[in-house]
Amino acid sequence: MTRLVLTRKIDEEIIISNENRQVVCSIGVSKIDRNSVRLSFEADADLKIDRKEVFESKHGLKKAER
C-alpha cells in the first residue's frame, strides 16, 4: 500500500481515479475545527467507505492484525 499526504482547504477536493482515468471517489473538505476535519465522500454505491474502527469491527480485525 502507498501513502500520499496532502494539504487541502475548505471546499477543496481530492479525486481518486482508476487506471482508465475514471473517477472512483471524490473527497471534499467540508469543515475544519481545532481538532477535527469533516470530509465528504462521493462515490458509487458499490464502493464501501468506512472509518477504520468500523471496518475493523465489521471484519473482526484486532490491533495486532493491522
C-alpha positions as CSV (number, residue, x, y, z in Angstrom):
1,M,0.0,0.0,0.0
2,T,1.3,3.5,-0.8
3,R,0.8,6.7,1.2
4,L,0.2,10.3,0.0
5,V,-0.1,13.2,2.3
6,L,-2.0,16.3,1.0
7,T,-3.0,19.7,2.3
8,R,-6.4,20.9,1.4
9,K,-8.6,23.9,2.4
10,I,-12.3,24.1,3.0
11,D,-14.3,23.3,-0.2
12,E,-11.2,21.8,-2.0
13,E,-11.4,18.2,-3.2
14,I,-9.2,15.2,-3.8
15,I,-10.1,12.9,-6.7
16,I,-9.3,9.2,-6.7
17,S,-9.3,7.6,-10.2
18,N,-8.5,4.2,-11.6
19,E,-6.1,3.3,-14.4
20,N,-8.8,4.1,-17.0
21,R,-8.9,7.7,-15.6
22,Q,-12.5,7.1,-14.3
23,V,-13.3,8.9,-11.1
24,V,-13.8,6.3,-8.3
25,C,-14.3,8.7,-5.4
26,S,-14.2,12.4,-4.7
27,I,-13.3,13.5,-1.2
28,G,-14.1,17.1,-0.1
29,V,-13.1,19.1,3.0
30,S,-16.4,20.4,4.4
31,K,-15.4,21.8,7.8
32,I,-12.3,22.3,9.9
33,D,-12.3,22.7,13.6
34,R,-9.5,22.8,16.1
35,N,-9.0,19.0,16.4
36,S,-11.1,17.6,13.6
37,V,-11.8,17.8,9.9
38,R,-15.1,16.9,8.3
39,L,-14.8,15.1,5.0
40,S,-17.4,14.4,2.4
41,F,-17.2,11.4,0.1
42,E,-18.9,11.0,-3.2
43,A,-18.7,7.5,-4.8
44,D,-20.7,4.8,-6.5
45,A,-22.8,2.7,-4.1
46,D,-20.6,-0.4,-4.7
47,L,-17.6,1.3,-3.2
48,K,-17.7,0.8,0.5
49,I,-16.3,3.6,2.7
50,D,-15.9,3.1,6.5
51,R,-14.0,4.7,9.3
52,K,-11.0,2.5,10.2
53,E,-12.5,1.3,13.5
54,V,-15.8,0.4,11.9
55,F,-14.0,-1.6,9.2
56,E,-12.0,-3.5,11.7
57,S,-15.1,-4.2,13.8
58,K,-17.1,-5.4,10.7
59,H,-14.3,-7.7,9.7
60,G,-13.3,-9.0,13.1
61,L,-9.8,-7.5,12.9
62,K,-7.8,-6.8,16.1
63,K,-5.0,-4.3,16.6
64,A,-2.3,-7.0,16.1
65,E,-3.7,-7.9,12.7
66,R,-3.4,-4.4,11.2
